[in-house]
Amino acid sequence: MLVARIQMRYRNIRHFPLMHARLRFLAAFATLATSLQLSAHDLVLNNGRVMDPATKLDAVRHIGITGGKITAISETPLTGRETLDAGGLVVSPGFIDIHAHGQTTGDMQIQARDGVTTALDMEVGVYPVEGWYHLMEGQAPLNYGAAVGHIAARFAAFHPGLVIGHWAVNRTRISGLGASPAGANKIASAAELKLMETAIRHGLDEGALGIGFGINYTPAADPTEIEAMFRIAAERKVPAFVHTRAFGIAAIREAIDTARKTGAALHIVHVGSSAIGDMTDVLKLIDASKAAGMDLTTEVYPYTAASTALESAMFNPGWQDNLKIGYGDLAWAATGERLTRETFESYRKKGGWVIIHMMKDANVERAIAHPGVMIASDGIPFIDGKGHPRGAGTFARVLGHYSREKKLLPLMEALGKMTILPARRLEGHVPMMKHKGRIAVGADADITIFDPAQVNDRATFEAPTTPSAGIPHVLVNGTFVVRDGELLKDARPGRAVRVTP
């Protein structure tokens, strides 16, 4: 455009010698600048259907990427040192999983095949925080981050001389932490409560993204204790990410009332399992609380089964009433066998993961379609290839099964639930999240490219690590971690997501 304007002026006044020379120089400069602009990009994604829920852009565009950032969004093709033709594919912001327990290289690589570019553990969280971030450096194919965990801080308060870095790093049995008598079933003294508060504050000082609660795993943590931790969240202006005390509307109301009383921002995790059969009333309660001014969000995973460690306090006596299920609704993840009273007792002593068949399709669908409800996997670590398929197929399942096949929600809305909504949940206190979850100049080049006609999950309870289909390319900070449908096993472009002083 600049070149054309200068050339036109050049033709109109070329009979003026001095102006002639100046315009010749300007025309040459503009041509050079345009050439440099076109070739300055490290990578160009041409011809893709760009869908950006933040701006509602849905059009063919060409994207330039340099230094891990989006540097151009053009209506005309761009050139760069490397190009990729994304014709016929959707170019979307990378998916942000705000509830992912599988914080290992292998688990993240499985999630990359599902389009995830940022995986955050905001429920159980970690402690010590600095040590966890240090151990993750250079190991992550995805961006990573975590809340400071109330469960682990509670354990530390009861064992102040014990180094618990193992519990922060070894994600394979983190729920077992909640199963320890001191971590789960002991009421805290005033002195122990102070130690807990100190641990939580220290974790936030070290960059934790919020405070994570698994109250169902710590039944002895009474309302007074939880309220004290919520007050820290309010004071530090970070959200409380809460697995409620039990399942159903009463436990969810308890969390909302505590947040209202303390002024803390609240995120209720996995509302599909948290609400169980009370989904309609729970969603109404959440909407009413938000309308009254509360900072309140929630999420859902697109499956009717949950999963956790059988030795955890969730299966203390009374679990059948809490979960509204029986022994036959539990499956031992390692073998797939349904449990009996006898095998329940045997496996509980041994310890390990179970699949919990406890939800109805209609309630899960109601949550997925509800405005403002985010999509998150709650993916647990895979052990010897066994576990829950949500850690491998959550996002593709929403796009393929629920959006395209069941037409439960439009594609743009589905994408928003896994990109801009989780980014906005965090960006108020985590400034770097303002550069994620969107396609915009200056945003991080976390990008998922998928085929809207083919994307779908393939992971099953029998083969839970099977990669999703229809997601040929995934970039994290401008680097491919999946290209042409193949995982790049040595790619480690993930960066820490944390609060900086």
N, C-alpha and C positions, 0 to 999 in steps of 0.2 A: 504493500500500500504506500509506504513512504517512498519507495523507488519510483512508483508510477507518478506520484504527485510531483516529485522533483523533475522527472523526465518531461512531464507536460509543461512545467514552467520553463524548463530548458528550451523546448521547442518554441515557446511563445516569445522569448526574449533573447534568443541566441545572437541577435544582431548587436547587442551591447557587449563589447569585448570583456570588460571587467566582470560583469555579471555572468557572462558566458563561462569564464574560467572558474568562478566560484561555484557555479552550479555543476560544472563538470566534476569538481572535487567532491561536492556534496553527494552527487549521484554515485560516484565511485565508493565513497564512504558508506552510504546506505546499502549498496549492494554487498559490500564486505561484511557489514554488521548483520545483514539478513543471512548471509552465508554462514557466519559464525554461530548465529542463533540456531540455525537448522542443524548444525553438526555438533553443537555443544553438549547434547544429551548423552549420558552413558548408555541409556536404553530407551527405546521408543516402542510403545504399544500402539499399533495403528489399527484403525477400522473396527474397534470394539464398540459394543453397545454399552456405553457407560451409564450405570445406574447408581446414583448417589442419593440415598435417603435423606441426607442432611439438607440438600437443596432441591430434591425431587427431580434432578436432571435425569432424563432418560432419552439419550440420543447417541448417534454415532459420533465419537470423538477420538482424537489422537492424543496420547499422553506421553510427555517427555519426563524422564527420570534422571536425576543427577545427584550423586552424593547421598543416595538413600532417600531423597525427597522428590516429591512431584514438582517439576519445574515448569511444565507447560501443559495446558489443556486446549487443544486446537480443533477448529472445525475443518482444517485442511491438513493433509498428511505432513508428518515431521520426519526428519532423518536424524540418525545418531550413530554412535559407534556400533551399536547393536540394535536390531529391530526384531519385533515379533508381530506377525499378522494375527490379530484377534478377531478377524471377521467372522460373524455368526455367533460369537461368544459374548457373554455378559462380563464386563469389567466392573467389579464391585470393590468397595472397601474391604479389607481383610476382616474376617470374623473375629470378634472379641469374646472369648469365653470367660465370663466373670466368675465362674465357679468350676474350677478344674483342679482335682487333687493329683492327677498324674503328672507331677512335676519332675519327670525324668527325661533324659534324651529320647529313649525309645518311645515313651508314651506321647511325647510332643511330636515325634515324627509321624505317629499314627494320626494324631489330630491334624497335622499339616495336610494330610491326604483328604481331610474333611473340610479344608478351607480355612482353618483357624490360623491366625497370625499372632495373636496375643492370648496367653493362657494365665489366668490369675486365680490363686486360691484365696478366696475371700470368706470362706466359711470356717473351716478348721484352722486355717492360717499356719503360721510357723512361730517358733521361738527357740533359741535366740534369733533375732531378725538379721543382724549384721552378718553372722556366720553363715546363715542360709544363702543370702545374696552373694557372699563371697564364693561359696562352693558352686553356685550356679554359673559364675562367670566363665564364658568360653565354652559352655557345655550345651547351650540351648539353641535349637533351631528356631524357636519362637520367642517373642518377647515374653517376659515373665515378671511376676510380682506376687505379693501376698499381704494379707492382713496379719497383725499380731494375734496369736491365738489364745483365747481365754482358757481353753482346755490345758494347753501346755503351760501357760502362766500359773494355772491352779496347781498343776503338778510341781512346778518349781517352788511355789509357796510352801507346799508340804514337805519338800525335800530341798531346802535352800543350799545345802552343800553339794548337791548332785549336779554334775554336768549333763544337760539333757539335749545336747546337740544332735544326738542320734535320733531323737524323736522329731526334731525339726527337719532332718534330712531324709530319714528313711521313711518315704511315703507309703511303703507297702503295707505297713501295719499301724498307721497313725490312729485308727479308731481304737486300737488296743490301749492307747494311752488313756482314753476315757474309761476303759474297763478296770484300770487299777483301783483298788479300794481307796487309796488316798486321792487319786485323781477324780473319782466319780462319787463315792458314797460317804464321804466324810464332810461334815459341816465345818466351815472355816471359822477359826477364832478371830477375834479382832486383830490380833497381831498378824495372822496369816492373810487376812483380807488386805492389810496394809502392804504386805509383801507382794500380793497379787497386783494391787494398784501400781506399785513401783515397777513391776515387770511389764505391765501394759504400757505405762508411760515411757519406759525405756525403749520398748519396741517401736513406739511411735516416733521417738527421737531418732531412731535408726532408719526411719524411712518407710515403715509399714503403711499400707494403703487404707487402713481402717482397723476395726476390732472385730474379730471373728468369734462367733459363739456357736457351740454345739450343745445347747442346754439339755437336750434329750440324752446326751452322753454323760452329763454331770448332774444327776437328779438331786444331789445334796446341795447344789448351788441354789440357795433359796432366793426369793424375790429381792431381799435386801442386798444380797451379793450382786445380783444381776443389775439392780438399779445403780449400785456404786460404779460398776464398769460402764454403764450407759452414761453416767455423769461425766466420765472421762471423755467419752466420745463427743458429748455435747461441748465440753470445755475446749477440746482440741479441734472441733469442727470437722470431724470425720464420721462416716456412717458406721453404725453397728450392723453387721451382717449376721443374721440370726437363723439358726435351726431351732425352732421353737421347742418348748418343754415337752409337748406331746403332739398328737395329731388331731386336727379338727379346729373349729372356730374358737373354742374357749382358749386354747393355747396361743392362737394367733392374736386374739384380743388382749391377752396378757402382755405380749410383746409390744403391741401398739399402745396400750395404756402406759407402759413403762417409758416408751419413747416420748409420748405426749407429756408425761409428768416431768421428765428430765430435759426435754428439748432436744433430744438426740435425733439425728437423721437415721432412718431405719430401712434396711433391705431384708425382706423375708425370702429365704432361700427355698428352692424347689417347691413352689406352691402346689404343684400337682400332688405330691405326697403329703405335704404339710396340711392341706385342706381335706384330703381324702374325699368323703362324700358331701362335705359342706361347701363345695366349690362355689356354687352360686351365691351363697350368703357371704362367703369370705371375700369374693371379688367386689360385692356391694359394699362391704365394710371398708375395704381398701380404698375404693373410689370415694366413699363418703369422707374418710379420714383425709385423703388428699384434697378434697374440695374444701375441707375445713382449715387447710393451710399446712398440713403435715408434709414433711419431706419424706416420702414413703414410696418404695419401689418393690418389685418382686420379679421372679423368674420362673421358668418351667422347663423341664426336659421332656421330649416327645415320646415317652414310653410309659407303659402301665405297670412296670416293675421297678422297684428301688433296689439298692444294694448297700450292705455295710458288713462290718465284722461281727460274726456271731457271738464272740466273747465280750462284745461291748455292753455297756449298761443299758442300751436300748432293749436288750433281751433279759433284763432283770425280771423277776416274777411280776406278772401283770401285763406282760408284753402283748398277750392276745387281745386284751381289752383296749390297750393303747393303739395297736395297729389294726385292730378289727379283723384279724385273720387267725388261722390255725397252723399246726405243724405242716400240713400238706401244701400250704401256700409258700413254703420256703424251699429253695433249691440250693444244694451245695454247689458252689460255682465251679469247683475243680472237676466235678463229674456230671453235673446236671441232675443228679438224683433228687427227688422230692423227699423231704424229711419226715420222720416219724418221731414220736416221743423219745424212743430209744436212741435213734441216730442224732436227734437234736442234742441230747445230753452228752453223747460221745463227742460230737464235733465241737460243741461249746467248750469242752475241756481242752480239746486240741487247739482250737482257734483257727479262724479262716473266714473267707468271704462267703456270704449267701446272697442269692437273688430273692427278692421279696415281692411276690405277686400280690399287689394290694390296691390297685387303682382301677377305675373304670374308664374306658375309651372316651365316653361322653364328657367326663370331667376334665380329662387331659386336653381334649379338643377345645373345650370352653376356655381354658386358660391360654392355649396357644393363640386363639383368635382374639382374645380380649385386648383392647387397646392399651398400650403401655407395658404389657407383660413381656419381659425380655426372654430370649432363648439362652440357656446355659446348660452345659452337659452334666455337671456333678460327676464327671468321669473319675472313676477310681483307678488306681494303678493296675495294670495287667500283670498277672503272675503266670509264667509259663504259657502265655497266650490265652489265659482264661480270665473271665471277669464279666462286666456288663457292657453290652455293645454301645451304650451311650457315649463311651469314651472314644469311639471311632466313627459314629454315624449321625450324631445329633443334628448337625447343621444341614447336611445333605438331606436328611430325612424330612426336616421341616420344608425345605425348598421343593423337594420332589414329591413326597407322599402327601403332605398336608396342603401345600400351596398349589402345585400343578395338578395333582391327581384328584384330591378331594375338594379343591377350590375353597379351602377354609379361609384363606386370606390372600390378598394380592401379593405378587412377587415383591413389589417395592416395600410393602409393609413388613413382609417376612424379613427382608434384608435389614430394614431399620431396627428390628428387634435384636439383631445380632451384630450391629455395627454402631450406629450413632446413639442408640439408647444406652448401652453400657458405657460408651465413651462419656456421655453427659452425666451419668451417675457418678463418675469419678472426677471429671475435669475441674470441678469447683475447688478441689483441694489438691489435685494432682495435675499441675499445669501441662505436663507433657501429653496428657490424654486429649488436650485440645487439638493435637496434631494426628489423632488416630480416629478411625471410624468414619472417615469421609474421603471423598475424592476432591481435592482442592489444591491449588498452587500453594506450596509451603507445607503441605501435609506430609507425614511420613509415608513412604512408598510401601505400605503394607497393603497388598492387593491380591484379591482372589478372582480368578478368571474361570468361569464355568459355562457349561452348555445347558441352557435352561430347559431344553427338551430331553436331556439325558441325566441330569444330576439326580442322584438318589443314594440312599444308604444301602449297603450290602452286608453290614455286620449283623450277625444273629447271636442268639444266646449260645448256640452250638459252636459258632465260629466268630467270636466277638471282635477280633482284630481285623476282619476283612475290610480293606479300604473302600471308601465311598467311590461311586462312579460319577463321571461327568465333570470332574474338576481337574483339567489338564495342567493348570499353571497356578502356582502360589508364590508370591514374593513377600519377603520380610525385610524391611528397610532397604528395598531396591535389589535384593539378592534372591535369586530363585532357590526355593527349598523343594519345590515340585515343578518339573518341567516336562512337557509332553506326556503327562500322566505318570512320570517316574519320580520317585523320591530321590533327591540328591543327598546321599547318606552322610557326606562329609560337611554339608552346609551347616554353619553355626552362626547365623547373623542376628540371633535374638539378643535384645538389649534389656537391661533391668528397667522395670517400671516401678518407680518409688517416689516418695515425697522427699524433696531436697530442701534443706534449710533456706 
